[in-house]
Amino acid sequence: ALLGELQPQLLIHAAAISSLQECEQQREQCWRVNSNCLAEVGTATNTRILLISTDQVFSGDADCYYEDSKPAPLHSYGESKLAAETMVLAPEFPLEMPGLVARIPLLLGPRAFSGKVGADTSIREQLEQGQSPSLFVDEIRSPLSARAAATGIWLLAARALASPELAGVFHFADSRALSRLALGEEVCAFDDSSLASSSAARLHPVRLAEYKGLPRPPCLVLSCARALNELGWEAPNLQQCLAHTLDSAR
């Protein structure tokens, strides 16, 4: 009803249940929030939608995923987000203007008001509490600070308002690929002032073959060529992303 009253020019749809475990345990709610509610938005307004999606729509079998790579999710979260992408991008979606999808990777950043926490902060907090984080040596990601992701999304939104014909998928991720364990090592090396020098030795390496939980894509590296070429967006390096976390936390 509110959308129908306001009729905004652009709607950035960022709401999601992103916990893999929660999505499996509460599938109906997962699909309601992550996908099905878009149909209600479409009937309420002709607003263009910029959907925030995820690298988890891919299986992780390729070395790199491009904006037009074929998705193949391994779990309910990825399936629900892919369904939302399809709906927003489909010609038959009940909107007059083309939709946009922004896929983002593993995010770095401080603890947020919602309780969400960046991957780097999670590692740092576990170490500060004397724990030994278990980190995969063979799960490859291209992590990005939440701040840098937000900057890219805002650039895309501004371009969408200026260019009604703009549509399709954009990726926002770091160009560097590294394992979860390597990320932990980078966190320890970067933040030596607050972490003991022996912190890196307390990182516990594990392999995907040892993991008994939900399927995890082994390699999620995103090409961001379109964001660079059409928006001029370029990811900060990992050290800058780690610095964003500490700056925001202060």
GIQUIBEL-V329284 format. One record per pair of residues at least 24 apart in sequence whose ideal C-beta (glycine too) atoms are under 10 Angstrom apart, sorted by the first residue. I is the first residue (numbers start at 1). J is the second residue. If there is no record, write none. Layout:
BEGIN
I J
I J
END
This chain:
BEGIN
1 44
2 44
2 45
3 40
3 41
3 42
3 43
3 44
3 45
3 46
3 47
4 41
4 43
4 44
4 45
4 47
5 44
5 45
6 44
6 45
6 47
7 44
7 45
7 46
7 47
8 45
8 47
8 48
9 47
9 48
9 97
9 157
9 160
9 161
9 164
10 47
10 48
10 49
10 50
10 97
10 100
10 156
10 157
10 158
10 160
10 161
11 38
11 41
11 44
11 45
11 47
11 48
11 49
11 50
11 51
11 95
11 99
11 157
12 48
12 49
12 50
12 51
12 52
12 100
12 102
12 153
12 154
12 156
12 157
12 160
13 37
13 38
13 41
13 47
13 49
13 50
13 51
13 52
13 53
13 84
13 88
13 99
13 100
13 101
13 102
14 50
14 51
14 52
14 102
14 104
14 150
14 153
15 52
16 51
16 52
16 53
16 54
16 77
16 80
16 81
16 84
17 76
17 77
17 80
17 81
18 52
18 54
18 56
18 77
18 81
18 107
18 116
19 77
19 116
20 56
20 74
20 75
20 76
20 77
20 78
20 213
20 214
20 215
20 216
21 75
21 76
21 77
21 213
21 214
22 76
22 77
23 56
23 75
23 76
23 77
23 78
23 79
23 80
23 81
23 214
24 75
24 76
24 77
24 213
24 214
25 76
26 76
27 76
27 77
27 79
27 80
30 75
30 76
30 77
30 79
30 80
30 81
31 76
31 79
31 80
31 83
31 84
32 80
33 80
33 84
34 76
34 77
34 78
34 79
34 80
34 81
34 82
34 83
34 84
35 79
35 80
35 81
35 82
35 83
35 84
35 85
35 86
35 87
35 88
36 80
36 83
36 84
36 87
37 84
38 83
38 84
38 85
38 86
38 87
38 88
38 93
38 94
38 95
38 99
39 87
39 93
39 94
41 87
41 88
41 93
41 94
41 95
42 87
42 88
42 93
42 94
42 95
42 99
43 94
43 95
44 94
45 94
45 95
46 94
46 95
46 96
46 97
47 95
47 96
47 97
47 99
48 88
48 95
48 96
48 97
48 98
48 99
48 100
48 157
48 160
48 161
48 164
48 166
48 167
49 84
49 87
49 88
49 89
49 93
49 95
49 97
49 98
49 99
49 100
49 101
49 160
50 88
50 99
50 100
50 101
50 102
50 153
50 156
50 157
50 160
50 170
51 81
51 84
51 85
51 87
51 88
51 89
51 99
51 100
51 101
51 102
51 103
51 169
52 81
52 84
52 100
52 101
52 102
52 103
52 104
52 149
52 150
52 153
52 172
53 78
53 81
53 82
53 84
53 85
53 88
53 101
53 102
53 103
53 104
53 169
53 170
53 171
54 78
54 80
54 81
54 82
54 84
54 85
54 101
54 102
54 103
54 104
54 105
54 106
54 107
54 220
55 81
55 103
55 104
55 105
55 106
55 141
55 142
55 171
55 172
55 173
55 217
55 220
55 221
55 222
56 80
56 81
56 82
56 103
56 104
56 105
56 106
56 216
56 217
56 220
57 81
57 82
57 83
57 84
57 85
57 86
57 101
57 103
57 169
57 217
57 220
58 82
58 103
58 217
58 219
58 220
58 221
58 222
59 215
59 217
59 218
59 219
59 220
60 139
60 140
60 141
60 208
60 215
60 216
60 217
60 218
60 219
60 220
60 221
61 217
61 218
61 219
62 217
62 219
62 220
62 221
63 140
63 177
63 219
63 221
64 142
64 177
64 219
64 220
64 221
64 222
64 223
65 103
65 142
65 171
65 173
65 217
65 219
65 220
65 221
65 222
65 223
66 169
66 171
66 222
66 223
66 224
66 225
66 226
67 101
67 103
67 168
67 169
67 170
67 171
67 222
67 223
67 224
67 225
67 226
67 227
68 168
68 169
68 223
68 226
69 169
69 171
69 222
69 223
71 103
71 169
72 217
73 215
73 217
74 214
74 215
74 216
74 217
75 213
75 214
75 215
75 216
75 217
76 214
77 214
78 215
78 217
85 169
88 167
88 169
89 167
89 168
89 169
96 164
97 160
97 164
97 165
97 166
97 167
98 160
98 164
98 165
98 166
98 167
98 168
99 160
99 167
99 168
99 169
100 153
100 156
100 157
100 159
100 160
100 166
100 167
100 168
100 169
100 170
101 156
101 167
101 168
101 169
101 170
101 171
102 149
102 152
102 153
102 155
102 156
102 157
102 169
102 170
102 171
102 172
102 227
103 149
103 169
103 170
103 171
103 172
103 173
103 220
103 222
103 224
104 144
104 146
104 148
104 149
104 150
104 152
104 153
104 170
104 171
104 172
104 173
104 222
105 141
105 142
105 143
105 144
105 149
105 171
105 172
105 173
105 174
105 220
105 221
105 222
105 224
105 235
106 139
106 141
106 142
106 143
106 144
106 173
106 174
106 180
106 183
106 220
107 143
107 144
107 145
107 146
107 147
107 148
107 149
107 150
107 173
107 241
108 143
108 144
108 145
108 146
108 147
108 148
108 149
108 174
108 183
108 187
108 238
108 241
108 242
108 244
108 245
109 143
109 144
109 145
109 146
109 147
109 148
109 149
109 150
109 241
109 242
109 244
109 245
109 248
109 249
110 145
110 146
110 147
110 244
110 245
110 246
110 247
110 248
110 249
110 250
111 245
111 248
111 249
112 146
112 248
116 146
117 245
118 143
118 144
118 145
118 146
118 241
118 242
118 244
118 245
118 248
118 249
119 143
119 180
119 183
119 184
119 187
119 245
120 145
120 183
120 184
120 186
120 187
120 190
120 191
120 238
120 241
120 242
120 244
120 245
120 246
121 187
121 242
121 245
121 246
121 248
121 249
122 184
122 187
123 180
123 181
123 183
123 184
123 185
123 186
123 187
123 188
123 191
123 195
123 199
123 203
124 184
124 187
124 188
124 190
124 191
124 194
124 195
124 199
124 242
124 245
124 246
124 249
126 184
126 199
126 202
126 203
127 184
127 187
127 188
127 191
127 194
127 195
127 196
127 198
127 199
127 200
127 202
127 203
128 191
128 194
128 195
128 196
128 199
130 196
130 202
131 202
131 204
132 199
132 201
132 202
132 203
132 204
133 180
133 181
133 184
133 187
133 199
133 202
133 203
133 204
133 206
134 180
134 181
134 184
134 203
134 204
134 205
134 206
134 210
134 211
135 179
135 180
135 181
135 182
135 183
135 184
135 185
135 203
135 204
135 205
135 206
136 179
136 180
136 181
136 182
136 183
136 184
136 205
136 206
136 207
136 208
136 210
136 211
136 216
136 218
137 179
137 180
137 181
137 182
137 203
137 205
137 206
137 207
137 208
138 179
138 180
138 181
138 205
138 206
138 207
138 208
138 209
138 216
138 218
138 219
139 179
139 180
139 181
139 183
139 206
139 207
139 208
139 211
139 216
139 217
139 218
139 219
139 220
140 177
140 178
140 179
140 180
140 182
140 217
140 218
140 219
140 220
140 221
141 173
141 174
141 176
141 177
141 178
141 179
141 180
141 182
141 183
141 217
141 218
141 219
141 220
141 221
141 222
142 171
142 172
142 173
142 174
142 175
142 176
142 177
142 178
142 219
142 220
142 221
142 222
142 223
142 224
142 235
142 238
143 173
143 174
143 176
143 177
143 178
143 180
143 183
143 186
143 220
143 235
143 238
143 241
143 242
144 172
144 173
144 174
144 175
144 176
144 222
144 224
144 235
144 236
144 238
144 241
144 244
145 174
145 235
145 236
145 238
145 240
145 241
145 242
145 243
145 244
145 245
145 247
145 248
146 241
146 244
146 245
146 248
147 236
147 240
147 241
147 244
147 245
147 247
147 248
148 172
148 173
148 174
148 233
148 234
148 235
148 236
148 240
148 241
148 244
149 173
149 233
149 235
149 241
151 231
151 233
151 235
151 236
152 224
152 227
152 231
152 233
152 234
152 235
153 233
154 233
155 227
155 230
155 231
155 232
155 233
156 226
156 227
156 230
156 231
156 233
158 231
159 230
159 231
159 232
159 233
163 230
166 230
166 231
168 226
168 230
169 226
170 222
170 224
170 225
170 226
170 227
170 228
170 230
170 231
170 233
171 221
171 222
171 223
171 224
171 225
171 226
171 227
171 228
171 233
171 235
172 222
172 224
172 227
172 231
172 233
172 235
173 220
173 221
173 222
173 223
173 224
173 227
173 235
174 221
174 222
174 224
174 235
174 236
174 237
174 238
174 240
174 241
175 221
175 222
175 223
175 224
175 228
175 234
175 235
175 237
175 238
176 221
176 235
176 237
176 238
176 241
177 219
177 220
177 221
177 222
178 221
178 238
179 205
179 218
179 219
180 205
180 206
180 216
181 205
181 206
182 238
183 238
183 242
186 238
186 239
186 241
186 242
187 238
187 242
187 245
189 239
189 242
190 238
190 239
190 241
190 242
190 243
190 245
190 246
191 242
191 243
191 245
191 246
193 246
194 246
END
